[in-house]
Amino acid sequence: MKISPSVQISCVNFITFRRKSDGVGHRTDHFPILGIQEFSENQLQGCHLLFNELHGERSIDEPHKHDFFIINLFEQGKGSHTIDFTDYEVGNSQIHLVFPDQVHLWVIEKETVGYQLMISRDWFESFLPSLRFSASYYQNHPVIHLSQEGLETFRHEFQAIQKEISSENIFWEVIQKRSELIGLLISKSVEGAFKDFERYHSNPIISKFLQLIDKHFKTERSVSFYADQLSISANYLNIVCKKNLNASASSLIQDRILLEAKRLLKVSEMSVKDIVYDLGFYDHASFSKFFKAQTGMTPSQFK
């Protein structure tokens, strides 16, 4: 992975790739993973949030993922940011969000001025309610355009965290609460900002269904399983999905499987055979048929 120039982060020491282990020496994750503790010099002090200034040209050329949450605030920006195989333009007065386990890379040009918060997975669990809406909604809209007033509000909070995290005696509780306030400000900024906002949030079944898919998609493909988890009929779940998202319940499950297949094919070191097994397909032929129907390419062509 190429990172340039060297990142300047409070509590930073070094960057490395990490593989999660199941405790018996086997890999349970197939991606290059950056853990927040690998950036921190203060592991014993429980450094759960890192602050980074974004100034000038830098790039991460190889797709990878983090086990922590990232909030990027761009005052001025120019470049591109790819999150889960979708390209987003880096521009002025923007917030960019990267959730744990999402695959991303970016190229930022010299005009860039901004700030970055890295929030550990532990803190992310308590931070998540401040986002108010489902994680899947933010993942579909990871780039948020801000008004000048909104930019100034976010900048004030980021700079307040920067000041506190640079102090001799860090008050972590204040930093945590300020990060949660930033989450609420993000929620306020996205409410009504995107055309599909009402579709995602007019029925709570949608967000719960998407959360369940993310948890069970490798082992559970039937709509009836998710309907049972939601205590509704499969037919009603399908009606809700079509009404709110203009998509069938089964297609939403397939979309999540396809995303993971793309991640594994593009980023991991796994063979196609191992990916077939990991994603729960019966054999190579059934996986290839599914993947080509969705993308127009065979898995090997995409890889």
C-alpha positions as a Python dict, from the first residue, in 0.01 Angstrom:
ca = {
    (1, 'M'): (0, 0, 0),
    (2, 'K'): (139, 340, -91),
    (3, 'I'): (62, 633, 138),
    (4, 'S'): (208, 973, 55),
    (5, 'P'): (316, 1197, 209),
    (6, 'S'): (360, 1049, 555),
    (7, 'V'): (46, 1091, 763),
    (8, 'Q'): (67, 1326, 1061),
    (9, 'I'): (-168, 1197, 1328),
    (10, 'S'): (-198, 1264, 1698),
    (11, 'C'): (-109, 939, 1880),
    (12, 'V'): (43, 800, 1558),
    (13, 'N'): (330, 556, 1546),
    (14, 'F'): (315, 338, 1234),
    (15, 'I'): (90, 180, 972),
    (16, 'T'): (76, -189, 895),
    (17, 'F'): (-155, -452, 753),
    (18, 'R'): (-321, -685, 1001),
    (19, 'R'): (-510, -1010, 970),
    (20, 'K'): (-779, -1100, 1218),
    (21, 'S'): (-738, -1440, 1380),
    (22, 'D'): (-992, -1687, 1508),
    (23, 'G'): (-760, -1770, 1796),
    (24, 'V'): (-616, -2088, 1643),
    (25, 'G'): (-396, -1936, 1380),
    (26, 'H'): (-649, -1924, 1096),
    (27, 'R'): (-742, -1609, 911),
    (28, 'T'): (-1103, -1503, 954),
    (29, 'D'): (-1071, -1190, 742),
    (30, 'H'): (-924, -1184, 395),
    (31, 'F'): (-853, -813, 351),
    (32, 'P'): (-564, -586, 438),
    (33, 'I'): (-695, -429, 759),
    (34, 'L'): (-573, -117, 937),
    (35, 'G'): (-649, -119, 1309),
    (36, 'I'): (-663, 205, 1506),
    (37, 'Q'): (-429, 68, 1772),
    (38, 'E'): (-159, 42, 1507),
    (39, 'F'): (-167, 420, 1466),
    (40, 'S'): (-151, 485, 1840),
    (41, 'E'): (150, 536, 2063),
    (42, 'N'): (-79, 544, 2366),
    (43, 'Q'): (-236, 199, 2356),
    (44, 'L'): (-217, 155, 2733),
    (45, 'Q'): (-405, 480, 2781),
    (46, 'G'): (-694, 358, 2568),
    (47, 'C'): (-653, 595, 2273),
    (48, 'H'): (-995, 547, 2108),
    (49, 'L'): (-992, 852, 1883),
    (50, 'L'): (-719, 992, 1659),
    (51, 'F'): (-707, 1333, 1492),
    (52, 'N'): (-536, 1393, 1160),
    (53, 'E'): (-486, 1711, 958),
    (54, 'L'): (-535, 1667, 584),
    (55, 'H'): (-310, 1909, 402),
    (56, 'G'): (-173, 1866, 53),
    (57, 'E'): (-126, 1573, -179),
    (58, 'R'): (-152, 1214, -59),
    (59, 'S'): (-273, 882, -191),
    (60, 'I'): (-361, 531, -83),
    (61, 'D'): (-337, 330, -402),
    (62, 'E'): (-429, -20, -282),
    (63, 'P'): (-785, -92, -163),
    (64, 'H'): (-801, -186, 204),
    (65, 'K'): (-1038, -159, 497),
    (66, 'H'): (-1030, -40, 856),
    (67, 'D'): (-1173, -184, 1173),
    (68, 'F'): (-1261, 170, 1284),
    (69, 'F'): (-1487, 456, 1170),
    (70, 'I'): (-1352, 756, 978),
    (71, 'I'): (-1499, 1106, 943),
    (72, 'N'): (-1323, 1331, 691),
    (73, 'L'): (-1404, 1703, 687),
    (74, 'F'): (-1283, 1887, 377),
    (75, 'E'): (-1271, 2267, 388),
    (76, 'Q'): (-1108, 2263, 47),
    (77, 'G'): (-1071, 1946, -151),
    (78, 'K'): (-972, 1808, -487),
    (79, 'G'): (-931, 1444, -581),
    (80, 'S'): (-1122, 1118, -575),
    (81, 'H'): (-1232, 880, -301),
    (82, 'T'): (-1345, 526, -384),
    (83, 'I'): (-1565, 356, -122),
    (84, 'D'): (-1690, 3, -190),
    (85, 'F'): (-1615, 39, -562),
    (86, 'T'): (-1807, 364, -606),
    (87, 'D'): (-1606, 676, -696),
    (88, 'Y'): (-1678, 1006, -522),
    (89, 'E'): (-1531, 1344, -603),
    (90, 'V'): (-1344, 1518, -322),
    (91, 'G'): (-1457, 1881, -314),
    (92, 'N'): (-1496, 2186, -94),
    (93, 'S'): (-1720, 2185, 215),
    (94, 'Q'): (-1775, 1811, 236),
    (95, 'I'): (-1797, 1533, 492),
    (96, 'H'): (-1683, 1185, 385),
    (97, 'L'): (-1773, 881, 596),
    (98, 'V'): (-1601, 541, 590),
    (99, 'F'): (-1755, 270, 808),
    (100, 'P'): (-1570, -24, 963),
    (101, 'D'): (-1515, -304, 708),
    (102, 'Q'): (-1579, -89, 401),
    (103, 'V'): (-1313, -113, 130),
    (104, 'H'): (-1171, 220, 17),
    (105, 'L'): (-882, 408, -143),
    (106, 'W'): (-823, 771, -232),
    (107, 'V'): (-607, 1017, -422),
    (108, 'I'): (-610, 1373, -282),
    (109, 'E'): (-443, 1660, -464),
    (110, 'K'): (-231, 1943, -325),
    (111, 'E'): (-519, 2192, -288),
    (112, 'T'): (-674, 1982, -9),
    (113, 'V'): (-726, 2128, 339),
    (114, 'G'): (-922, 1934, 597),
    (115, 'Y'): (-941, 1722, 911),
    (116, 'Q'): (-995, 1356, 991),
    (117, 'L'): (-1126, 1170, 1294),
    (118, 'M'): (-1059, 799, 1341),
    (119, 'I'): (-1298, 646, 1596),
    (120, 'S'): (-1222, 301, 1738),
    (121, 'R'): (-1472, 20, 1698),
    (122, 'D'): (-1543, 25, 2073),
    (123, 'W'): (-1627, 395, 2066),
    (124, 'F'): (-1809, 352, 1736),
    (125, 'E'): (-2066, 127, 1907),
    (126, 'S'): (-2158, 411, 2145),
    (127, 'F'): (-2119, 672, 1869),
    (128, 'L'): (-2355, 497, 1625),
    (129, 'P'): (-2684, 604, 1793),
    (130, 'S'): (-2587, 969, 1740),
    (131, 'L'): (-2607, 910, 1364),
    (132, 'R'): (-2981, 848, 1422),
    (133, 'F'): (-3046, 680, 1085),
    (134, 'S'): (-2947, 334, 964),
    (135, 'A'): (-2582, 274, 881),
    (136, 'S'): (-2688, 145, 538),
    (137, 'Y'): (-2833, 486, 456),
    (138, 'Y'): (-2505, 664, 528),
    (139, 'Q'): (-2315, 395, 338),
    (140, 'N'): (-2531, 471, 35),
    (141, 'H'): (-2460, 843, 85),
    (142, 'P'): (-2106, 865, 229),
    (143, 'V'): (-2041, 1215, 92),
    (144, 'I'): (-2235, 1503, 246),
    (145, 'H'): (-2221, 1857, 107),
    (146, 'L'): (-2224, 2132, 368),
    (147, 'S'): (-2337, 2491, 368),
    (148, 'Q'): (-2082, 2752, 472),
    (149, 'E'): (-2252, 2776, 810),
    (150, 'G'): (-2247, 2398, 843),
    (151, 'L'): (-1878, 2384, 753),
    (152, 'E'): (-1794, 2640, 1019),
    (153, 'T'): (-1990, 2445, 1282),
    (154, 'F'): (-1811, 2121, 1201),
    (155, 'R'): (-1473, 2295, 1187),
    (156, 'H'): (-1529, 2437, 1535),
    (157, 'E'): (-1599, 2090, 1677),
    (158, 'F'): (-1304, 1928, 1497),
    (159, 'Q'): (-1067, 2200, 1619),
    (160, 'A'): (-1200, 2165, 1974),
    (161, 'I'): (-1115, 1794, 1961),
    (162, 'Q'): (-774, 1877, 1814),
    (163, 'K'): (-703, 2113, 2104),
    (164, 'E'): (-815, 1866, 2369),
    (165, 'I'): (-630, 1568, 2221),
    (166, 'S'): (-311, 1776, 2209),
    (167, 'S'): (-330, 1878, 2575),
    (168, 'E'): (-104, 1734, 2843),
    (169, 'N'): (-390, 1579, 3039),
    (170, 'I'): (-643, 1453, 2785),
    (171, 'F'): (-1006, 1452, 2903),
    (172, 'W'): (-1130, 1156, 2697),
    (173, 'E'): (-1491, 1187, 2812),
    (174, 'V'): (-1511, 1537, 2662),
    (175, 'I'): (-1361, 1411, 2335),
    (176, 'Q'): (-1610, 1125, 2321),
    (177, 'K'): (-1905, 1358, 2379),
    (178, 'R'): (-1778, 1599, 2115),
    (179, 'S'): (-1749, 1315, 1865),
    (180, 'E'): (-2107, 1215, 1942),
    (181, 'L'): (-2214, 1576, 1886),
    (182, 'I'): (-2045, 1559, 1546),
    (183, 'G'): (-2256, 1248, 1477),
    (184, 'L'): (-2573, 1441, 1557),
    (185, 'L'): (-2458, 1726, 1332),
    (186, 'I'): (-2405, 1474, 1052),
    (187, 'S'): (-2760, 1345, 1107),
    (188, 'K'): (-2893, 1699, 1090),
    (189, 'S'): (-2701, 1761, 767),
    (190, 'V'): (-2829, 1453, 584),
    (191, 'E'): (-3194, 1479, 689),
    (192, 'G'): (-3380, 1568, 375),
    (193, 'A'): (-3057, 1624, 179),
    (194, 'F'): (-3103, 1317, -42),
    (195, 'K'): (-3405, 1228, -252),
    (196, 'D'): (-3441, 879, -106),
    (197, 'F'): (-3440, 990, 258),
    (198, 'E'): (-3810, 929, 312),
    (199, 'R'): (-3796, 593, 136),
    (200, 'Y'): (-3537, 465, 380),
    (201, 'H'): (-3697, 606, 693),
    (202, 'S'): (-4071, 600, 642),
    (203, 'N'): (-4081, 239, 768),
    (204, 'P'): (-3852, 104, 1046),
    (205, 'I'): (-3871, -245, 897),
    (206, 'I'): (-3635, -136, 619),
    (207, 'S'): (-3343, -40, 842),
    (208, 'K'): (-3388, -351, 1059),
    (209, 'F'): (-3401, -573, 751),
    (210, 'L'): (-3080, -422, 610),
    (211, 'Q'): (-2904, -471, 943),
    (212, 'L'): (-3009, -836, 950),
    (213, 'I'): (-2886, -888, 593),
    (214, 'D'): (-2547, -749, 686),
    (215, 'K'): (-2527, -994, 975),
    (216, 'H'): (-2655, -1312, 807),
    (217, 'F'): (-2606, -1279, 430),
    (218, 'K'): (-2337, -1549, 408),
    (219, 'T'): (-2558, -1818, 559),
    (220, 'E'): (-2917, -1705, 503),
    (221, 'R'): (-3053, -1631, 156),
    (222, 'S'): (-3428, -1686, 198),
    (223, 'V'): (-3664, -1394, 248),
    (224, 'S'): (-3865, -1608, 492),
    (225, 'F'): (-3570, -1624, 735),
    (226, 'Y'): (-3552, -1244, 759),
    (227, 'A'): (-3929, -1213, 776),
    (228, 'D'): (-3932, -1453, 1072),
    (229, 'Q'): (-3665, -1243, 1244),
    (230, 'L'): (-3885, -936, 1193),
    (231, 'S'): (-4203, -1119, 1302),
    (232, 'I'): (-4379, -1048, 974),
    (233, 'S'): (-4468, -1253, 667),
    (234, 'A'): (-4231, -1287, 373),
    (235, 'N'): (-4498, -1141, 148),
    (236, 'Y'): (-4533, -830, 367),
    (237, 'L'): (-4156, -783, 383),
    (238, 'N'): (-4144, -792, 6),
    (239, 'I'): (-4427, -538, -20),
    (240, 'V'): (-4248, -300, 218),
    (241, 'C'): (-3922, -327, 23),
    (242, 'K'): (-4086, -267, -312),
    (243, 'K'): (-4290, 26, -180),
    (244, 'N'): (-4001, 201, -6),
    (245, 'L'): (-3693, 103, -209),
    (246, 'N'): (-3847, -10, -537),
    (247, 'A'): (-3660, -339, -497),
    (248, 'S'): (-3760, -688, -391),
    (249, 'A'): (-3640, -829, -60),
    (250, 'S'): (-3446, -1102, -239),
    (251, 'S'): (-3263, -849, -458),
    (252, 'L'): (-3145, -661, -149),
    (253, 'I'): (-2998, -984, -12),
    (254, 'Q'): (-2831, -1051, -347),
    (255, 'D'): (-2688, -698, -355),
    (256, 'R'): (-2512, -757, -23),
    (257, 'I'): (-2370, -1091, -142),
    (258, 'L'): (-2248, -925, -462),
    (259, 'L'): (-2075, -646, -270),
    (260, 'E'): (-1887, -897, -56),
    (261, 'A'): (-1795, -1100, -365),
    (262, 'K'): (-1648, -788, -527),
    (263, 'R'): (-1455, -706, -210),
    (264, 'L'): (-1308, -1055, -193),
    (265, 'L'): (-1226, -1079, -563),
    (266, 'K'): (-1067, -737, -587),
    (267, 'V'): (-886, -701, -258),
    (268, 'S'): (-826, -1036, -91),
    (269, 'E'): (-569, -1303, -168),
    (270, 'M'): (-838, -1572, -182),
    (271, 'S'): (-883, -1793, -485),
    (272, 'V'): (-1221, -1797, -658),
    (273, 'K'): (-1269, -2149, -520),
    (274, 'D'): (-1223, -2025, -163),
    (275, 'I'): (-1458, -1732, -224),
    (276, 'V'): (-1728, -1970, -349),
    (277, 'Y'): (-1699, -2160, -20),
    (278, 'D'): (-1679, -1847, 196),
    (279, 'L'): (-1997, -1700, 47),
    (280, 'G'): (-2193, -2023, 81),
    (281, 'F'): (-2245, -2110, -286),
    (282, 'Y'): (-2299, -2473, -385),
    (283, 'D'): (-2021, -2479, -644),
    (284, 'H'): (-1812, -2263, -877),
    (285, 'A'): (-2070, -2279, -1155),
    (286, 'S'): (-2353, -2143, -940),
    (287, 'F'): (-2132, -1858, -814),
    (288, 'S'): (-2016, -1770, -1167),
    (289, 'K'): (-2373, -1772, -1295),
    (290, 'F'): (-2483, -1541, -1012),
    (291, 'F'): (-2189, -1304, -1053),
    (292, 'K'): (-2214, -1278, -1432),
    (293, 'A'): (-2590, -1216, -1414),
    (294, 'Q'): (-2525, -923, -1180),
    (295, 'T'): (-2214, -770, -1342),
    (296, 'G'): (-2185, -902, -1697),
    (297, 'M'): (-1842, -1047, -1611),
    (298, 'T'): (-1717, -1376, -1478),
    (299, 'P'): (-1554, -1369, -1133),
    (300, 'S'): (-1213, -1432, -1289),
    (301, 'Q'): (-1256, -1143, -1533),
    (302, 'F'): (-1349, -909, -1248),
    (303, 'K'): (-1058, -1030, -1032),
}
